Amino acid sequence: MNTRKEATLRLSLCNIEEASRIIDPVFTCSPQFSSDPLNDQLGFELVHKVETLNPIRSFKGRGADYFVHKLEKNADWLVCASAGNFGQGLAYATAKHGLKLTVFAAETANPLKVERMRRLGAQVMTEGYDFDEAKQAARDYAEKSGARFVEDGRDVSIAEGAGTIGLELSRWPKPFDAVLIPLGNGALLAGVGRWLKAVSPQTRVIGVCARGAPAMERSWRAGRVIATETINTIADGLAVRIPIEEALDDMRFVVDDILLVDDQMILEAMRMLFRELGLVIEPAGAPGVAAAITYRERFAEKLIATILCGGNMTEEQVHRWLFDSL
């Protein structure tokens, strides 16, 4: 990587490597494997990085734990907004370090995720119709209370913690032709892309957005923040209406493309993962597989990887989206 480009990147390879050593081991070294029956259906080899086998059922514990490790010493009360998984990760980390946490969630948030955040010790306040309205409420509350506002996608150590997934993927015996990465606020894509582009420049780093929440895709292509007035997707972790400028900057030199997938294809991917691998993956965790199905001709005979990054669904969602379709 040339010096000029390196100077523009916020994410540090040294920090990603450090994070891989100090993040709570319950979140690291997650399984990564391929499935012959599923590969036969797709027409290429797809390696799955399973990030749901931990206490919060998502990858968010990595970045949250590293963020708290790097946190300034005088910050003892944190405030954030979350669709549910980042809030769980931060609740897990703050409880371990004896810190206070307040999480703002939208009034439409997944009730299972809200309850899990509370069980982990967070104070959860519901405000706003969607995630971005909840985030503004969290920012206002932090400013008035004097608490430290945490923003997933803006605080760089969160993305560096997520980047440890890229470090682990790079241990696969052969370099990947492409990696399909779910794209919400951008921390996962930026972190994994930062590592992979440094160690395997030929690997294409591809983000995947829900078609009903295209703000990040539009903004990345335009090179500037483009907000949307509404969102319409079942994938709550991808439902970003107002992109974060720093996250877009982090993605600039490490992302090769961003694809859009329909909710119906996300459901098909979830059902395929349940049927073939026995995995319960939430909508925001399955867009990489949805892209593999949708764009399978593009990836024919190639070695592809994706990250199954969340598995938190209510009982009703599991029955409606998985069991009732069998």
Backbone torsions as a table, in degrees:
resi	resn	phi	psi	omega
1	MET	NA	133.5	-175.4
2	ASN	-73.1	159.6	-173.0
3	THR	-63.3	-40.3	-178.6
4	ARG	-62.7	-46.1	179.8
5	LYS	-64.9	-43.1	179.9
6	GLU	-57.3	-37.4	-177.2
7	ALA	-68.5	-20.7	-177.9
8	THR	-89.1	-9.0	-173.9
9	LEU	-90.7	126.0	179.0
10	ARG	-75.5	-36.1	-173.3
11	LEU	-75.6	130.9	-177.3
12	SER	-99.0	129.7	175.1
13	LEU	-63.3	-36.9	177.8
14	CYS	-62.4	-39.3	179.3
15	ASN	-69.3	-37.4	177.0
16	ILE	-62.9	-42.6	177.6
17	GLU	-64.7	-41.3	177.0
18	GLU	-61.3	-44.1	-179.5
19	ALA	-59.4	-36.9	-179.3
20	SER	-63.1	-22.9	-179.0
21	ARG	-92.9	-25.2	-171.8
22	ILE	-113.8	-13.4	174.8
23	ILE	-62.2	142.8	177.2
24	ASP	-47.5	123.1	-176.0
25	PRO	-59.0	-15.8	178.9
26	VAL	-64.2	-20.0	-178.5
27	PHE	-100.8	-16.5	-171.7
28	THR	-99.2	171.5	178.5
29	CYS	54.3	44.9	178.7
30	SER	-71.6	155.3	-177.2
31	PRO	-61.2	145.3	172.0
32	GLN	-141.7	123.3	-173.1
33	PHE	-159.1	165.8	173.9
34	SER	-117.9	163.3	-176.7
35	SER	-124.5	119.3	-178.8
36	ASP	-58.8	-45.1	178.7
37	PRO	-60.3	-40.6	179.4
38	LEU	-70.5	-40.2	177.9
39	ASN	-60.9	-38.6	179.4
40	ASP	-62.3	-36.2	178.7
41	GLN	-70.6	-34.3	-176.4
42	LEU	-84.2	-34.9	-176.7
43	GLY	92.7	13.1	175.4
44	PHE	-159.5	168.9	-180.0
45	GLU	-87.8	125.1	178.5
46	LEU	-118.3	117.3	178.1
47	VAL	-92.5	129.8	-178.1
48	HIS	-103.7	126.3	173.7
49	LYS	-100.6	109.1	-170.0
50	VAL	-94.1	109.6	-175.4
51	GLU	-105.8	25.1	-175.9
52	THR	-110.3	-1.6	-175.5
53	LEU	-96.0	62.2	-179.9
54	ASN	-151.5	174.3	-173.1
55	PRO	-61.2	-20.7	-179.9
56	ILE	-112.9	1.6	175.7
57	ARG	60.7	31.6	175.9
58	SER	-159.7	168.1	179.6
59	PHE	-73.5	-12.4	-170.8
60	LYS	-62.5	-20.7	179.2
61	GLY	-63.3	-28.5	-179.2
62	ARG	-62.8	-57.7	-177.4
63	GLY	-66.1	-38.5	179.8
64	ALA	-64.1	-43.0	-178.5
65	ASP	-66.5	-41.0	179.0
66	TYR	-68.6	-37.6	177.2
67	PHE	-59.3	-47.1	-178.9
68	VAL	-65.3	-35.4	177.0
69	HIS	-61.7	-37.8	-177.3
70	LYS	-89.8	-2.2	-173.3
71	LEU	-63.1	142.2	176.2
72	GLU	-59.4	145.6	-169.2
73	LYS	-65.9	-24.8	-175.8
74	ASN	-90.2	5.4	180.0
75	ALA	-94.7	105.1	-178.4
76	ASP	-115.3	-1.5	177.6
77	TRP	-136.4	120.2	-177.6
78	LEU	-112.9	146.8	175.8
79	VAL	-130.7	135.1	177.6
80	CYS	-146.1	171.5	169.3
81	ALA	-114.9	148.7	-178.1
82	SER	-157.9	145.7	168.5
83	ALA	-76.1	-12.3	175.5
84	GLY	142.5	-41.9	-175.0
85	ASN	-78.5	-42.8	176.7
86	PHE	-64.9	-39.1	177.4
87	GLY	-59.8	-38.7	176.4
88	GLN	-65.5	-43.5	179.8
89	GLY	-61.6	-42.9	-179.3
90	LEU	-71.2	-35.8	177.0
91	ALA	-63.0	-41.8	178.5
92	TYR	-61.3	-45.1	-176.9
93	ALA	-71.0	-42.1	-178.2
94	THR	-69.4	-35.5	177.3
95	ALA	-62.1	-39.1	-179.4
96	LYS	-65.3	-31.3	-176.5
97	HIS	-103.0	5.1	176.9
98	GLY	72.1	31.2	179.9
99	LEU	-103.2	156.2	177.3
100	LYS	-89.9	140.6	-179.2
101	LEU	-135.7	131.5	170.8
102	THR	-118.1	127.5	-178.8
103	VAL	-115.9	132.1	172.4
104	PHE	-100.5	128.8	177.3
105	ALA	-125.6	151.8	178.6
106	ALA	-66.1	155.8	177.6
107	GLU	-62.6	-20.7	-179.9
108	THR	-95.7	9.4	-174.7
109	ALA	-64.5	153.2	176.8
110	ASN	-57.9	118.4	-176.5
111	PRO	-63.1	-29.6	176.5
112	LEU	-63.7	-44.8	-179.9
113	LYS	-65.3	-39.7	178.1
114	VAL	-61.6	-45.8	-179.5
115	GLU	-64.9	-38.7	179.7
116	ARG	-66.4	-37.5	176.7
117	MET	-61.5	-42.1	179.6
118	ARG	-66.3	-40.4	179.3
119	ARG	-63.0	-30.2	179.1
120	LEU	-81.2	-2.2	173.5
121	GLY	108.5	0.1	-179.4
122	ALA	-82.0	145.7	166.6
123	GLN	-82.4	123.8	-177.1
124	VAL	-114.8	127.9	178.4
125	MET	-119.6	128.9	179.3
126	THR	-99.6	124.9	-178.6
127	GLU	-157.6	135.1	178.3
128	GLY	95.0	152.8	-177.1
129	TYR	-76.5	-34.8	-178.0
130	ASP	-134.1	-178.4	-175.5
131	PHE	-59.8	-43.0	-176.6
132	ASP	-67.6	-33.7	174.1
133	GLU	-68.2	-38.8	176.6
134	ALA	-63.8	-37.7	179.1
135	LYS	-64.3	-41.7	178.6
136	GLN	-64.0	-39.0	177.5
137	ALA	-63.8	-39.2	178.8
138	ALA	-65.7	-42.2	179.4
139	ARG	-62.6	-44.7	179.1
140	ASP	-63.0	-41.8	-178.7
141	TYR	-65.1	-42.6	179.7
142	ALA	-63.6	-40.0	-179.5
143	GLU	-64.4	-39.6	-178.4
144	LYS	-75.0	-34.3	-174.3
145	SER	-89.7	-17.6	-176.9
146	GLY	84.4	7.6	177.8
147	ALA	-75.9	162.2	178.4
148	ARG	-83.2	117.0	178.4
149	PHE	-80.8	128.3	-179.5
150	VAL	-111.0	129.0	-179.1
151	GLU	-125.8	110.8	178.1
152	ASP	-65.1	119.7	-174.7
153	GLY	110.4	-26.8	177.4
154	ARG	-103.8	-41.5	178.4
155	ASP	-74.6	115.0	-166.8
156	VAL	-65.1	-33.1	-177.3
157	SER	-66.0	-23.1	176.5
158	ILE	-66.9	-44.6	177.5
159	ALA	-67.0	-35.9	178.3
160	GLU	-65.7	-38.1	175.1
161	GLY	-63.3	-42.3	176.9
162	ALA	-64.3	-28.9	179.9
163	GLY	-62.9	-17.3	177.3
164	THR	-63.4	-21.7	174.8
165	ILE	-65.0	-40.6	176.7
166	GLY	-63.1	-40.8	177.7
167	LEU	-58.7	-43.7	-179.5
168	GLU	-70.0	-39.4	177.1
169	LEU	-61.3	-34.4	-177.3
170	SER	-69.5	-7.5	176.3
171	ARG	-83.5	-5.1	176.9
172	TRP	-58.7	142.8	-173.3
173	PRO	-56.2	-30.3	-180.0
174	LYS	-123.6	148.2	178.2
175	PRO	-67.6	144.1	179.3
176	PHE	-79.8	146.9	171.7
177	ASP	-73.9	-34.5	178.2
178	ALA	-158.1	154.1	173.7
179	VAL	-125.3	128.1	-179.0
180	LEU	-100.4	118.4	-169.1
181	ILE	-123.8	122.4	176.4
182	PRO	-55.3	138.8	-175.9
183	LEU	-121.8	108.6	172.2
184	GLY	-107.3	-97.6	178.9
185	ASN	-85.9	-9.0	172.3
186	GLY	106.3	-11.1	-176.6
187	ALA	-63.5	-43.0	-179.4
188	LEU	-65.3	-47.6	-178.8
189	LEU	-63.2	-44.1	-179.7
190	ALA	-65.5	-43.6	-177.8
191	GLY	-66.7	-48.7	179.4
192	VAL	-66.9	-41.9	179.1
193	GLY	-63.1	-38.2	179.3
194	ARG	-58.0	-46.4	-178.5
195	TRP	-70.7	-47.4	-174.6
196	LEU	-64.9	-39.2	-179.5
197	LYS	-67.8	-24.1	177.8
198	ALA	-78.9	-38.3	-174.4
199	VAL	-99.9	-19.4	-178.8
200	SER	-145.2	72.1	-174.0
201	PRO	-56.8	-26.4	-178.4
202	GLN	-75.5	-15.9	178.8
203	THR	-73.2	127.3	177.9
204	ARG	-82.4	126.2	179.7
205	VAL	-98.9	116.4	-171.4
206	ILE	-125.7	121.8	175.0
207	GLY	-84.9	155.6	179.2
208	VAL	-132.3	118.9	177.6
209	CYS	-108.0	155.2	168.7
210	ALA	-72.0	137.6	-178.6
211	ARG	-60.9	-28.9	179.9
212	GLY	-81.5	0.5	176.7
213	ALA	-140.4	71.9	-170.2
214	PRO	-92.4	10.1	-172.2
215	ALA	-59.9	-42.2	-178.7
216	MET	-67.1	-40.7	179.0
217	GLU	-63.6	-46.5	-180.0
218	ARG	-63.7	-41.4	-177.9
219	SER	-67.6	-41.6	179.3
220	TRP	-62.3	-43.0	-179.4
221	ARG	-68.3	-35.6	-177.8
222	ALA	-82.3	-19.5	-176.8
223	GLY	75.1	21.4	178.3
224	ARG	-157.6	162.7	-178.4
225	VAL	-69.4	124.7	173.4
226	ILE	-125.7	108.8	-179.8
227	ALA	-87.0	156.0	173.7
228	THR	-114.1	153.7	-178.4
229	GLU	-76.7	-30.9	-177.0
230	THR	-138.0	166.7	171.3
231	ILE	-133.7	153.4	-179.0
232	ASN	-150.5	84.9	-179.7
233	THR	-153.9	151.4	175.3
234	ILE	-79.8	-11.5	-176.5
235	ALA	-88.2	88.4	-173.1
236	ASP	-62.6	-32.5	179.9
237	GLY	-71.9	-11.9	177.7
238	LEU	-105.3	-0.2	-170.1
239	ALA	-83.4	66.8	178.7
240	VAL	-96.8	125.3	179.3
241	ARG	-101.8	-31.8	-178.8
242	ILE	-124.8	102.1	-178.6
243	PRO	-64.0	157.2	177.7
244	ILE	-95.3	125.0	-175.1
245	GLU	-59.4	-42.0	-179.9
246	GLU	-62.8	-36.8	178.8
247	ALA	-65.5	-40.1	177.2
248	LEU	-63.5	-40.1	177.1
249	ASP	-62.9	-40.9	179.9
250	ASP	-63.1	-31.9	-177.3
251	MET	-82.0	-15.4	-166.4
252	ARG	-54.6	-48.1	-174.2
253	PHE	-100.7	2.5	-175.5
254	VAL	-120.0	-0.4	-178.7
255	VAL	-115.3	130.9	-178.6
256	ASP	-94.1	-29.6	-177.5
257	ASP	-164.5	160.5	172.8
258	ILE	-133.1	128.5	-178.3
259	LEU	-109.1	154.1	175.9
260	LEU	-110.6	141.1	177.5
261	VAL	-131.3	146.8	179.1
262	ASP	-79.3	154.2	176.5
263	ASP	-58.3	-37.1	-179.4
264	GLN	-62.5	-36.8	178.0
265	MET	-73.1	-32.7	174.1
266	ILE	-61.9	-42.2	177.0
267	LEU	-63.4	-41.4	178.0
268	GLU	-61.1	-40.9	178.6
269	ALA	-64.4	-43.8	178.6
270	MET	-59.0	-42.5	-179.4
271	ARG	-69.1	-37.0	177.0
272	MET	-63.9	-43.3	179.6
273	LEU	-65.3	-36.7	177.6
274	PHE	-69.9	-43.2	-177.1
275	ARG	-70.1	-44.0	-173.3
276	GLU	-91.5	-32.7	-175.1
277	LEU	-115.5	-7.1	-178.8
278	GLY	69.6	25.5	-176.7
279	LEU	-105.2	136.1	174.1
280	VAL	-98.1	105.8	-176.7
281	ILE	-117.3	131.4	179.9
282	GLU	-73.9	164.8	-177.5
283	PRO	-54.3	-42.5	-178.4
284	ALA	-71.5	-11.4	178.8
285	GLY	-94.3	-9.1	-171.6
286	ALA	-111.3	3.0	-175.7
287	PRO	-64.3	-26.3	176.8
288	GLY	-62.6	-43.1	177.0
289	VAL	-69.0	-36.7	176.0
290	ALA	-60.6	-39.6	177.3
291	ALA	-68.2	-37.1	177.9
292	ALA	-61.0	-38.0	178.2
293	ILE	-72.7	-48.4	-175.3
294	THR	-63.0	-41.5	-174.2
295	TYR	-111.2	34.4	-171.4
296	ARG	-61.4	-30.6	179.1
297	GLU	-65.0	-34.8	179.0
298	ARG	-64.6	-32.0	-174.4
299	PHE	-102.7	9.3	-176.6
300	ALA	-54.0	130.7	176.0
301	GLU	64.3	17.6	178.2
302	LYS	-105.5	168.0	175.5
303	LEU	-101.7	114.0	-174.0
304	ILE	-121.7	149.3	173.6
305	ALA	-126.9	155.5	172.8
306	THR	-146.2	164.6	-177.1
307	ILE	-114.8	120.7	174.9
308	LEU	-91.5	96.1	-158.9
309	CYS	-102.1	3.4	177.9
310	GLY	-163.9	148.6	-179.2
311	GLY	-144.8	40.8	-179.0
312	ASN	-106.0	105.5	177.0
313	MET	-134.2	149.3	174.3
314	THR	-70.4	163.0	177.7
315	GLU	-59.1	-39.7	179.6
316	GLU	-63.6	-40.9	178.5
317	GLN	-64.8	-41.9	178.9
318	VAL	-59.0	-46.5	-179.2
319	HIS	-67.1	-42.9	-176.0
320	ARG	-70.5	-41.6	-173.5
321	TRP	-90.9	-24.5	-176.5
322	LEU	-115.2	-63.9	-172.0
323	PHE	-65.8	-42.7	-175.9
324	ASP	-68.0	-14.1	-179.4
325	SER	-90.8	-9.4	-176.7
326	LEU	-77.3	NA	NA
